Amino acid sequence: MISIIFGKTKPINFIIVYSFLFIFYWFAHYYLFQRTYEPLDLIWHVFILAVLFFSVFLVNFIVKRNKVTGLNSYAILFYGLLVVIFPETLIDSNAVFCSFFLLLATRRLISLRSLKNIKFKIFDATIWILAASLFYDWALLYMILVFAAIYFYEPKNIRNWLVPLAGAFTVVMITECVLVLANNQQFFVEHYTFQASFDVDYFSYWGHSSKLVLFALATFVAGLLAFLKLGKAGFGKVVTMRLIAFSFVIGLVLNVFMLTDNVYPVMITFFPSVVFMTKYVESLRKANMREIVLMAAVIIPFLVLATSIAIK
């Protein structure tokens, strides 16, 4: 049943995922974390929810436009299910915005495989990553992904290596102008501290550490199987999967540096994870096995959620 619905690309799939995320977003805020908001605050949260919706659209656009996965909607399904496993990320607006801008950057880096307008794409990716760093300073680690993409696709052109500097200069100048107008010139000094706020107490609670560790292991296994299935795939597909794998590793490092009781950046790792999970499901030849895996993928997140609620 699940494979029949999400095994194709239909508008109804977006309606299902969007409807679920809309309900779950408010459920997480009002019930799970018992937040209360003024009317003006609700307008802000509606905007955050809209950004989350557009992020789901971007996930689908990236995997379809660049043929990262097949013609199905498994990616957006898994994205919604990961939100259920990590509902705390919904109360961190910086996670939603940072993830959104990193998706925009990822879109440009993956599209480098066409070998067209390489400098423009590198420039755009740099701008989006620097924009993401305005929410999490450690997001600058994703610049490694930009240089990795240059190395993979066109390393001999020295001008490609200089483009990120131009992108950085552009973002700094624009941001500085905005800060001057807002009378907040100290933002750069106060924001880009790059402090590793590793919270031992936070990880000592099994509900936090276990979820993150199991999530990482499941993604690594799915990624390994995805690489094995690539076989003799073209150079472009192999490099794309390598970039996605690097993105996941960088995201995990950022999580270790920043994850505390007030910051939940795990959403930035959702895209590479859903790509690997989708590739694994696509590799299953037997329809019955695929349906069983999908049913387990749907049931497990809600079991994790119910367990977390029961423990509280």
C-alpha positions as CSV (number, residue, x, y, z in Angstrom):
1,M,0.0,0.0,0.0
2,I,2.7,2.5,1.0
3,S,4.8,1.6,-2.1
4,I,1.8,2.0,-4.3
5,I,1.2,5.5,-3.0
6,F,4.7,6.8,-2.7
7,G,6.2,4.7,-5.4
8,K,5.1,7.3,-7.9
9,T,5.4,11.1,-8.1
10,K,1.9,12.5,-7.6
11,P,0.6,15.7,-6.0
12,I,-1.3,13.6,-3.5
13,N,2.0,12.6,-1.9
14,F,2.9,16.2,-1.2
15,I,-0.6,16.8,0.2
16,I,-0.2,13.8,2.6
17,V,3.3,14.8,3.8
18,Y,2.4,18.5,4.1
19,S,-0.8,17.8,6.0
20,F,1.0,15.5,8.4
21,L,3.8,18.0,9.0
22,F,1.3,20.8,9.6
23,I,-0.4,18.7,12.3
24,F,2.7,17.4,13.8
25,Y,4.4,20.8,13.9
26,W,1.7,22.2,16.2
27,F,1.5,18.9,18.1
28,A,5.2,19.1,18.9
29,H,5.0,22.7,20.0
30,Y,1.9,22.6,22.1
31,Y,1.8,19.0,23.4
32,L,5.3,17.6,23.3
33,F,7.2,20.7,24.5
34,Q,4.2,22.6,25.9
35,R,5.0,25.9,24.4
36,T,2.6,28.9,24.4
37,Y,2.6,31.7,21.9
38,E,1.1,35.2,21.5
39,P,-0.8,35.9,18.2
40,L,2.2,37.7,16.7
41,D,4.4,34.7,17.5
42,L,2.0,32.5,15.6
43,I,2.7,34.5,12.5
44,W,6.4,33.8,12.9
45,H,5.8,30.1,13.3
46,V,3.6,30.0,10.3
47,F,6.5,31.4,8.3
48,I,8.8,28.8,9.8
49,L,6.4,26.1,8.8
50,A,6.3,27.5,5.3
51,V,10.1,27.3,5.1
52,L,9.8,23.7,6.3
53,F,7.3,23.0,3.5
54,F,9.6,24.5,0.9
55,S,12.5,22.4,2.2
56,V,10.4,19.3,1.5
57,F,9.8,20.6,-2.0
58,L,13.5,21.2,-2.4
59,V,14.4,17.7,-1.3
60,N,12.0,16.3,-4.0
61,F,13.3,18.8,-6.6
62,I,16.9,18.0,-6.0
63,V,16.6,14.2,-6.2
64,K,14.4,14.3,-9.3
65,R,16.1,17.1,-11.2
66,N,19.5,15.5,-10.8
67,K,18.2,12.0,-11.1
68,V,19.7,11.1,-7.7
69,T,16.8,8.7,-7.1
70,G,14.1,7.1,-9.2
71,L,10.7,8.5,-10.0
72,N,9.1,8.1,-6.6
73,S,8.3,10.1,-3.5
74,Y,10.2,8.0,-0.9
75,A,12.5,10.9,-0.2
76,I,9.8,13.2,1.1
77,L,8.2,10.4,3.0
78,F,11.4,9.6,4.8
79,Y,12.0,13.3,5.5
80,G,8.6,13.5,7.2
81,L,9.3,10.4,9.3
82,L,12.7,11.7,10.4
83,V,10.9,14.7,11.8
84,V,8.8,12.3,13.9
85,I,12.0,10.7,15.3
86,F,13.5,14.1,16.1
87,P,10.6,16.4,17.0
88,E,12.9,18.6,19.1
89,T,14.4,20.0,15.9
90,L,11.0,21.7,15.2
91,I,11.4,24.0,18.2
92,D,14.7,25.2,16.9
93,S,14.0,27.7,14.2
94,N,17.7,28.0,13.4
95,A,17.7,24.4,12.4
96,V,14.9,24.9,9.9
97,F,16.5,27.9,8.3
98,C,20.0,26.5,8.3
99,S,18.8,23.3,6.7
100,F,16.9,25.2,4.1
101,F,19.9,27.2,3.0
102,L,22.1,24.1,3.0
103,L,19.6,22.4,0.7
104,L,19.9,25.4,-1.7
105,A,23.7,25.0,-1.6
106,T,23.5,21.2,-2.1
107,R,21.2,21.8,-5.1
108,R,23.9,23.9,-6.8
109,L,26.8,21.6,-5.9
110,I,25.0,18.4,-7.2
111,S,24.2,20.2,-10.4
112,L,27.9,20.7,-11.1
113,R,27.8,17.2,-12.7
114,S,26.5,18.8,-15.9
115,L,29.9,20.7,-16.1
116,K,28.0,23.8,-17.2
117,N,28.3,27.3,-15.5
118,I,30.6,25.8,-12.9
119,K,31.8,29.1,-11.5
120,F,28.2,30.5,-11.1
121,K,27.2,27.3,-9.3
122,I,30.2,27.4,-6.9
123,F,29.4,31.1,-6.2
124,D,25.8,30.4,-5.5
125,A,26.6,27.4,-3.2
126,T,29.1,29.5,-1.3
127,I,26.5,32.3,-0.7
128,W,23.9,29.8,0.5
129,I,26.4,28.1,2.9
130,L,27.4,31.4,4.3
131,A,23.8,32.4,4.7
132,A,23.3,29.1,6.6
133,S,26.2,30.0,8.9
134,L,24.2,33.1,10.0
135,F,22.1,30.7,11.9
136,Y,24.8,28.1,13.0
137,D,28.3,29.4,12.9
138,W,29.6,25.8,12.5
139,A,27.7,25.6,9.2
140,L,30.9,27.1,7.7
141,L,32.2,23.5,7.8
142,Y,30.1,22.9,4.7
143,M,32.6,25.0,2.7
144,I,34.6,21.8,2.7
145,L,31.9,20.4,0.5
146,V,32.4,23.3,-2.0
147,F,36.1,22.6,-2.3
148,A,35.4,18.9,-2.5
149,A,33.1,19.5,-5.4
150,I,35.7,21.7,-7.2
151,Y,38.3,18.9,-6.7
152,F,36.0,16.3,-8.1
153,Y,34.8,18.2,-11.2
154,E,37.3,20.8,-12.4
155,P,40.3,21.1,-10.1
156,K,42.8,22.3,-12.7
157,N,41.0,25.6,-13.2
158,I,42.6,27.9,-10.6
159,R,39.8,30.4,-10.9
160,N,37.3,27.9,-9.5
161,W,39.2,27.8,-6.2
162,L,39.0,31.6,-6.0
163,V,35.3,31.8,-6.6
164,P,34.4,30.9,-2.9
165,L,36.4,34.0,-1.8
166,A,34.2,36.2,-4.1
167,G,31.1,34.6,-2.6
168,A,32.3,35.2,0.9
169,F,33.1,38.8,0.2
170,T,29.7,39.3,-1.2
171,V,27.9,37.9,1.8
172,V,30.0,39.7,4.3
173,M,29.4,43.1,2.5
174,I,25.7,42.6,2.3
175,T,25.4,41.4,5.9
176,E,27.5,44.2,7.1
177,C,25.3,46.8,5.4
178,V,22.2,45.2,7.0
179,L,23.9,45.2,10.4
180,V,24.8,48.8,10.1
181,L,21.2,49.7,9.3
182,A,20.1,47.6,12.3
183,N,22.8,49.1,14.5
184,N,24.2,45.7,15.4
185,Q,27.8,45.8,14.2
186,Q,28.9,43.4,16.9
187,F,27.0,40.4,15.3
188,F,30.0,38.8,13.6
189,V,32.1,38.9,16.7
190,E,29.3,37.6,18.9
191,H,28.0,35.0,16.5
192,Y,31.1,33.4,15.0
193,T,32.7,32.1,18.2
194,F,33.0,28.5,17.0
195,Q,32.7,27.1,20.5
196,A,32.2,23.4,20.7
197,S,29.3,23.1,23.2
198,F,29.4,19.4,23.6
199,D,27.0,18.6,26.4
200,V,27.9,15.3,28.2
201,D,24.8,15.5,30.3
202,Y,22.6,15.8,27.2
203,F,24.1,12.6,25.7
204,S,23.9,10.7,29.0
205,Y,20.2,10.5,28.5
206,W,19.6,7.4,26.3
207,G,16.7,9.0,24.4
208,H,19.1,11.5,22.9
209,S,22.3,9.6,22.4
210,S,20.6,6.4,21.3
211,K,18.4,8.1,18.6
212,L,21.4,9.9,17.2
213,V,23.7,6.9,17.2
214,L,21.1,4.6,15.7
215,F,20.2,7.2,13.1
216,A,23.8,7.6,12.1
217,L,24.3,3.8,11.9
218,A,21.1,3.3,9.8
219,T,22.2,6.0,7.4
220,F,25.7,4.6,7.1
221,V,24.4,1.1,6.4
222,A,22.0,2.4,3.8
223,G,24.7,4.6,2.3
224,L,27.1,1.6,2.1
225,L,24.4,-0.5,0.3
226,A,23.7,2.4,-2.0
227,F,27.4,2.6,-3.0
228,L,27.5,-1.1,-3.5
229,K,24.5,-0.9,-5.8
230,L,26.1,1.8,-7.9
231,G,28.4,-0.8,-9.4
232,K,29.5,0.5,-12.8
233,A,27.4,3.6,-12.6
234,G,28.7,6.7,-14.4
235,F,31.3,9.0,-12.9
236,G,28.6,11.7,-12.3
237,K,26.4,9.5,-10.1
238,V,29.4,8.2,-8.1
239,V,30.6,11.7,-7.4
240,T,27.1,12.9,-6.4
241,M,26.8,10.1,-3.9
242,R,30.3,11.0,-2.5
243,L,29.3,14.6,-2.0
244,I,26.1,13.5,-0.3
245,A,28.1,11.2,2.0
246,F,30.5,14.0,2.8
247,S,27.5,16.2,3.6
248,F,26.2,13.7,6.1
249,V,29.6,13.3,7.8
250,I,29.9,17.1,8.1
251,G,26.4,17.3,9.5
252,L,27.2,14.7,12.2
253,V,30.4,16.6,13.2
254,L,28.3,19.8,13.5
255,N,25.8,18.0,15.6
256,V,28.5,16.8,18.0
257,F,29.8,20.3,18.3
258,M,26.5,22.0,18.9
259,L,23.9,19.6,20.2
260,T,22.6,20.8,23.6
261,D,19.3,21.2,25.4
262,N,18.6,24.4,23.4
263,V,20.1,23.6,20.0
264,Y,18.9,20.7,17.8
265,P,20.7,20.9,14.4
266,V,20.1,17.3,13.4
267,M,17.7,18.4,10.6
268,I,20.7,19.4,8.5
269,T,21.5,15.7,8.1
270,F,18.1,14.7,6.9
271,F,18.7,15.2,3.2
272,P,21.7,12.8,2.8
273,S,19.9,10.3,5.0
274,V,16.7,10.3,3.0
275,V,18.7,9.9,-0.2
276,F,20.5,6.8,1.1
277,M,17.3,5.3,2.5
278,T,15.5,5.9,-0.8
279,K,18.3,4.2,-2.7
280,Y,18.2,1.2,-0.4
281,V,14.4,0.9,-0.9
282,E,14.8,1.2,-4.6
283,S,17.4,-1.6,-4.6
284,L,14.8,-4.1,-3.2
285,R,13.6,-6.1,-6.2
286,K,10.8,-8.0,-4.4
287,A,7.7,-5.9,-4.0
288,N,6.7,-7.7,-0.8
289,M,10.1,-7.0,0.8
290,R,9.9,-3.4,-0.2
291,E,6.5,-3.1,1.4
292,I,7.7,-4.6,4.6
293,V,10.7,-2.3,4.8
294,L,8.4,0.7,4.2
295,M,5.9,-0.4,6.8
296,A,8.7,-0.8,9.3
297,A,10.1,2.7,8.3
298,V,6.6,4.2,9.1
299,I,6.0,2.3,12.3
300,I,9.4,2.7,14.0
301,P,9.4,6.5,14.2
302,F,6.0,6.5,15.9
303,L,7.2,3.8,18.3
304,V,10.2,5.9,19.1
305,L,7.9,8.9,19.6
306,A,5.5,7.0,21.9
307,T,8.5,5.6,23.9
308,S,9.8,9.2,24.4
309,I,6.4,10.4,25.5
310,A,5.9,7.5,27.9
311,I,9.3,8.0,29.5
312,K,8.6,11.7,30.1
